[in-house]
Amino acid sequence: MNNTICSGAWTDVNINFFDRFVRHCCKANEEFFPNKLNSKFFNQSQGVTDRRIDLINGKQHHQCSKCWKDYETTGTAYRDIKNKWTTTSDISSNIETIEIFLDNTCNMSCIYCCPNDSSKIAKEQGVKLKKYIIQDDIDKFFSWIKTISLNDVGIKFLGGEVTISKNFYNFIEQLKDNVSENIRLGILTNCNTNQKNMNKIIKCFNDLPSNWNIDLSISNESKLPSELIRWGLNWDTFSKNFETYLNHPRIHNICLSPTPTIFSIKHMYEYFKWTFDIVRKADKKCMVYGNWVNDPMPLDPARSNIENRIYIDELIHLFSNNKDIFKMNVSDTYMFAINWLNKLKDRIGTIKQDNNELENLLEELKDWKKSKKIYQLMKYA
């Protein structure tokens, strides 16, 4: 077995037009665009070329430093969830997913997010960022995708919150003009947009080419503390939008995208029970593509009490009882979710919490959000 190879270095292309960088896997270190961008850069840059050679040869490449560090400190890393390969004979140059980040426009300020990913956090912290993307970069992207096969490739939009991004809707129109293949169009949403923007995104879905499948990923992992963790979220709005998406005829599969913190570990069961019941009622299928927060470090589930692993055991039992609603005809989505839960369980309790660090973080969040309500999070830890 090769202990460094990771399929993400080949199959995933993550392009950030706002900060002008590319990375292969969302956890990889960024490789910034050159001043004069060439279309080959998106998947044949020197950085990722060197990285692939190193991973094949069993060397730890610096672009993957987050995972190497995680292995050292907790024994688990995102690679354990992401990687589909075990030997060099598994290697394929076929791209599976292209993730696109256009801007940081957002209506929420989650406690683990940052100004580059949320305009609301940028405003809270007084950080001024550019508000434009470079059209020539977009043009180079469309030149590049004409050179690769897009059949059944997932083109997924990240935010920010894409439902309120003007750049997203403009990009979609260009995509419709340039792509005729059978792609999977995906968006990651916080499911907290207002009715006006819900109407807009639903119209966008309705107007997409009939041969495009729609994949919808919804970020959340708890009910009770969600309005504090995902600051700005309104649970009534979230639940109403969730059901609207589930009942849309073009959306057949929902991806639940949890990112647990120390404050949500005990409360994930209630959320997944609720979501599974709605998915079943709508006669749809779902998948769970989980991650975890590791920055800011005090929020990392690794710092949760080891006794809280019992809550993951309860989740595994819940997932097992709902195995039939997991999406089929993909690599086994149920076992993928169980693998994520097992890795999350292994992570819990591996690092001792620094209470001073946590208190300082909450104090900082209180000042930024101008609300002492943030301290209520401690009762959920």
Helices and strands as residue ranges (DSSP letters): H 8-11, E 12-16, E 21-23, E 31-32, H 41-44, H 46-56, G 62-64, H 65-74, H 79-82, G 88-90, E 97-101, H 119-125, H 135-145, E 154-158, G 162-164, H 166-178, E 184-189, H 195-206, E 213-219, H 226-229, H 235-246, E 251-257, G 265-267, H 268-281, E 285-288, G 297-299, G 301-303, G 306-308, H 309-321, G 323-325, H 333-347, H 355-369, G 372-380
